[in-house]
Amino acid sequence: MCRVPEKSKDFFGCCLTAASRLDDAGASSFTRFMPTRAIIDTNVFLSALWSRQGAAYEIFADLRREGWQIVLSNHLVFEYEEVAKRNAARMGLTLEDVDDVLDTICAAAEQRQLEPAWVPRLSDPDDEPLLQLAVEAKVPLIVTRNIHHLKPAENFGIELLSPAEFLAQLKKSK
C-alpha cells in the first residue's frame, strides 16, 4: 500500500495501482462499462488541491470512486506537476505530497502521447495541448474554468464544462 499524504487521503483514498484495477481475467475494470471520459484543465486540478470544498474537489473524489475516466497526456501531467509544486507550500503540501497525488491520478488515468505534427488553433498557446489531447484521443469534453479561451474546441464537437456543470452531469448519470 502506498503512502498518501494526510491532506489528500479523503481526496484520492489509497493509491490506485494497475494491479488493483485488473480483474481475474486481466481486463481493466473500465472495460466492463463505459465511464464518461474527460480532460481536466490545470486550473480545475489546482482548485481541487486548494480546497476540499467545491465542485473541483468533488470531481476528483468521484474519480477515486471510478465514476468517470480522466484522460491525460505527458504534457498535461507535467503542467499539473509544475503548477502544483510552485503552489505546494501555500497549499500546505510538500513536494512529495504533490508527487503522491500525481501518481494516484496517473494510475487511474487513460494516458496518451500527443502527436508532434499538431497545427495550433487557439489564441492561447498554453491551452493548445488540451484541445490537441481531446481531438487526438476522441475525448468528448474538457472541464475548465477557462471556457472563453477554449471556445474553438466546440468546432471539433468537444463540450466545454465548468467544474459545477461536469459534477452535475456526473450526478445525473448515476
Sequence and secondary structure as in RCSB ss.txt:
>XXXX:A:sequence
MCRVPEKSKDFFGCCLTAASRLDDAGASSFTRFMPTRAIIDTNVFLSALWSRQGAAYEIFADLRREGWQIVLSNH
LVFEYEEVAKRNAARMGLTLEDVDDVLDTICAAAEQRQLEPAWVPRLSDPDDEPLLQLAVEAKVPLIVTRNIHHL
KPAENFGIELLSPAEFLAQLKKSK
>XXXX:A:secstr
     GGGHHHH S   TGGGB TTS BGGGGS  EEEEE HHHHHHHHH SSSHHHHHHHHHHTTSEEEEEEHH
HHHHHHHHHHHHHHHHT  HHHHHHHHHHHHHHSEEE   S     SS TTTHHHHHHHHHHT  EEE S HHHH
GGGGGGT EEE HHHHHHHHHHT 
